[in-house]
């Protein structure tokens, strides 16, 4: 999208329309399409995590400094090489930021989708504990989700710091 005006013209309105939608509101639609089960949860999570990744990748590639592109072209880099070797590497920070935001959405949507459209899973467990008044178990399950989300975020942050170790600001997150 950032390098091809035709792709931008086609995909930009789709991304803008779907980005502002509450992703949990799509779960009933996915139930109609995919039925109750893990497929609905997987599609809902994929949809909610894909959009931040697309937006941050787009802005990262779009904001590639022209001097990098001109220098690579002067050294004989072709269009495909510009995208893979220059633009995507320049956009690494944006891509990893989109992944981190998507990771938070993934936990949120997975739990919500399981509460609505699953037969098993921690979301269904939370819902059942809340319905039956087993609040101690419900809070224990919430605590387990928080610990898992924190561990996943810290792991992704470590990967980000490793991938961006060449940047002066790496490791300061």
N, C-alpha and C positions, 0 to 999 in steps of 0.2 A: 504494500500500500504506500509506503513512503518513497519508493523509487519508481513506481509506475502510475501515472495519472489515471489511466483507465481502471486499474484495480482500486485505486483510492476512490474514484467516482462510484464504483459499484459497492464496495465493502463499507465505506465510511458511513452512509446512512443506516446500514444494518447494524453496525457496531453502536452508533449513537442511540438508536431506538432500543436495542436490547440491553445496553449498559445501564440505563436508568431504571429498568424494570426490577422490581423486587424478585430476586431469584426464587424465593420460597413460593411466590405466587404461581410459578411455572410447574411446581410439583403436581398439582391436580391435573394439569394438561398432560404431563408426562405419564401419569397414571392411566389416562385414557389411551395413550399411544402404546405404552409398554407394559401396562398392568402393574399389580402390586408385587414388589420384589426388588432385588438388588439392581436390576437394570435401570429402574427409575432413579434410584439414588445415584448411580454412576453417571447417568446422563445429566442429572441436575448438578452434580459436583463438577463435571467436565465443563458444562456451560458457564457456571459461575466462576471457575478459575481461568477459563480461556480468555474471557473478556479483559481482565486487568493485564494479562500477559500480552494480549494484542495491542492494547492502548500504550503500555509502557515500551514495548518493542518498537511500535510505530514512532513514538516520540524520540526514542533513542537513536533509531536509524535516521529519522528526519533531521535531527540535530547534530549529525556528524559534521564536524568542522570541514568547511570547503577546502582548507589547506591540505587536509589528509587525502581527500579525494583527488585534488589536483596533483599532489605529489605522487600518488599511486598511478594516476593516468600518465604522468610524465615518465614514469619508470616502465610503462608498457602494460600495466594491469588492465585486463579486459573487464567488461561489464559484470560478468559472473564473479570474477575475482574481487571487484570493488564491493560487491554485496557481502561475500563470504569473508574476505580478508580485511576489509576496512570498515564497512558500515556495521556489521554485526559485532565485530570486536569493539568498535567504538560504543556500541549500544549495550555492552555487557552489563553495565551498572543498571540501566533501565530494565533490561530483561530480568535480572535477578531481583530487582525491586518488585516488578510485576509478579514474579514467582512468590515472593514473600507475602504480598497482599493476597494473591490467589490462595496461598496456604491457609490463611486465616478464614477466607470464604469457604474453603473446602471443609474445614471442621464444622463451621456453622451450618452449611447446607447439608452436609452428611447427617448431622444430628437431626435437623429439621425434617429432612426427607425420610429418615428412618421412623421418626415419630408419626408421620402421616402415611407413608406408603411402604412399610416393610413389615415382615412377619417376625424378624429377628434383628438384633443389633442394639447398640448402646442407646440409640435414640428411642427405640421401642421400649427398652428397659426403663429409661428415665420416665417415659410416659406412663408405663404401667405402675411404677413405684409412686408417681404423683397421684394417679387415680385411686390407688389402694391406701394411700396415706402413709406409706413406708418412707417417710421423709429422711430418716437417717441413711437408708440405702440410696435414696435418690441423690442426696448431697455427696455421698461417697462416690457415686458414679460421676457426678459433675466434677468432683475433685480429680478423678482419674482422667477425665477428658481434658481438664485444664493442664494436668501434668504432661499428658501426651502432646497436647498442642504446644506447650512451652518447650518440650524437648525437641519437637520437630522444628520449631522456629529457631532454636539455638543451633541445631544441626545445619539448617539452611544458612544461618548467619555465618557459621564457620566455613561453609562451602563458599559463600560470597566473599568472605575475607581472603580465602585462599585464591580464588579466581581473580580477585582484584588486588592482589598483594603488590602489584606494580604501581598502583595509584597511591599518592601521598596520604589520602584520607582512609586507606584500608585499615581495618582493625579498630576504628574509632566508633563503631556502631554499638 
